[in-house]
Amino acid sequence: MNFWDQRYSQAEFAYGKEPNEYLKSKLLDMPPGRILFPAEGEGRNAVFSAQLGWDVFAFDSSIEGKKKAEKLASENGVAIDYRVEGLEEVDYPANYFDAMALSYTHFPEVKRRIFHQKLIAYLKNGGVLILECFSKKHLDYQKDNPNAGGPKDESMLFDLEELKEDFKGFDFLEAYETETELSEGLYHVGKASVVRLFGVKRA
């Protein structure tokens, strides 16, 4: 059983059932369309979006994550299209989605830019990117609080300027690093250093 299957096989939801607050704040102000959630885990963000009327697509490498996501969707009376695939295998039509949400979607540094480019291709021109991930400064927060979550390997944490370069074909409405207080289930608890991007893909 891989790490994520093991984590998601618990009865409790590892990161809770409520959506990420940054994502929630953006989606509440957007008209629904078709949205993609890469590495969606147990489905908290996907299910919330479906409740708002979005046509939701998600994928993750964990079958246990899918089981939990579909259970949560059923509890809330919504449907989501959830595939069990990694980013190497997944394939969607180009220019297909109106929005894409990356919530704590961390990739190895050597693959990060390649994966981001693959995902960008699925987003329509004029499509919206919503991203919140741990910054490289987050290692200091982990030392003070083991429950803060996130990768322990600095190379898998994100730098704002590197991310802006990865998504250079976007007009950013927001692009910044900040400290936030997380309260997401068992594994994202307490102060954290995060990077946030909110941008529109240029034609």
N, C-alpha and C positions, 0 to 999 in steps of 0.2 A: 504494500500500500504506500503510495507516494505521500509526501508531506501534506499536501492540500487535502487529499482524500482522508487522511488521518485526522486533520484538524476539523474538517467539515462533517465527519462521521459522528461527532458528539450530538447529543440531543439538543443542547443549547446552540443558539446561533452565535458563531464565533465573533462576528462584528455587529450583532444585534439585528433587529428587524426594521429599524428606522433608517431612512435614507441619509446619506452624507449631507450635512447642513449646507455646504457651499453649493453642491449640485441642486439641492432643494430650492435654494434661494434663486437660482437662475431659471429652473424649469417652471416655477410658479409664474414667471413673467413672460413665458414663451408660448406661442400657439403650438399645439401638438402637431407632430408629423411622424416621420420614421426615424427611430433612434437606435444606435448601436452601443452596446456595453461590452467591450473586450475584458476578458479575465474577470467575469462578473461574480464568481464565487457563489454565495448563497442567495443572491437575487434581491437584496433589499432595495437597491437603487432601481433595478429593472421593474420590480413590482410597483414601486411608488410611481414611476413614470407611466406604467400601464393604467394606474388608477386616475391619472390626469388625462387619459385619452390618447396617449402616444401608442404608436404601433412599434412594439419593442422586440428587438433582436439582441441576443446575448450569446457569448460563448465562454468556455473555460475548459481547462484540461481535466477538471475533476468531476467524475460521475457523482460523487457524494454532494458536491456543490449543486449540481443540476437537480438532484433529488430534493434538496432543501429548498431550492428556488421554486420548483414546481409545487411543492407543498405550500410555500408562502403565497404563491400566486392563487392557488386553490382556496386558501383561507380568506383571501381578499376578493375572490370572485372575478379574477382577471386572467388573461392568457398571455404568455410570452413565448417567443420562438427561441429556444435555448439549445445550442449545440455543444457536444462534448468534443472539443478540438483545441489544439494548441495554435499559436499564431503562425507556426510554419505551415500547418495544414489548412487552416480556415480560408474560405474563399467566398466573397460576396461580389455582386456586380459593381463595377466602377460607377461613381457619381450617384449612389443609391440612397444615401442617408441624408436627412435634414440636420441631424445632430449626432454627435459622438461624445460619450462621457468616459473619461479615464480617471477613475477614483482609486488611488493607491495601486496603480498598475505599473509595477516596476520590472524592468527588463535588465539582463546583463548588459554592461556597457558596450561590449563588442557587437551586440545585436540591436541595441536601443534605436539607433537612427534608421536601420533597415526596417524594423518593425513599425516605427512611426510612419515611415514613408508608405508602407503597405496599407496602413490604416487610413492615412490621408486620402489615398486614392478612392476609398469607398465613400467619401463624403462629397456631397454635391458642392459646386461653386455656390457660394452664399450660405453654405452649411456652417453650423456652429460647433465649436470645440469647447468643452467644459472639462477642465483638468485640475485635480488637486492630488499632489503626491508629496512624499517626504523629501525635504531638501538635504543637502550634504551636511548642514549644521545639525541635523537631527541626531547624529551620533552622540553629541553632548547631552541631549535630552534623554537618550536611552540610558546613559551612564547614571543619571540621577533617578530615572524611573524606568525599570525594566518593562512595565506594562504599557509604555508609550507606543510600542509596536514598530513595525517597519524592518526592512533588511538591515542586518548587522554589518554588511559589506558596503563600504563607502562607495565603491564603484557602481553599486546598484541604486544609490541615492541620486537625486537630481539637482542640477545646477540651473538657475534661471536662464542664464545667457545661452547655455547649451540647448535648453528646451526651445528658446526663442529661435535659435538657429535651425533646430529640427523642424519647427513649424513656421519657417520664414515666409511661406506663401499665405500667411494669415494676417489680417488686420486685427491687432489686439485691442479690445476694449478694456481689458485688465491683464496685467502680467506683473506679478510681484511675489516676494517672499515675505512670510509673516509667521508670527507665533500664534498658535491657536490652542484651545482647550478641547481635547477630544473626549467624547463619551460614547464610544461605539462598541457595544458588546463587551467581550472579555479581553480583547487584545489591542484595542486602540483607546487607551484611558490615560488622561492627564495631558500635560503640556507637550506640544509638538512643534517642530519647525517644518513648515510646508511651503511649497511653491504652488501658485494658482495661475492658471491661464484661462481667459475667456476671450475667444476670438472667432472671426468669420473668415472662411476660406475665400480667397480672391479668385476671380474668374481668370 
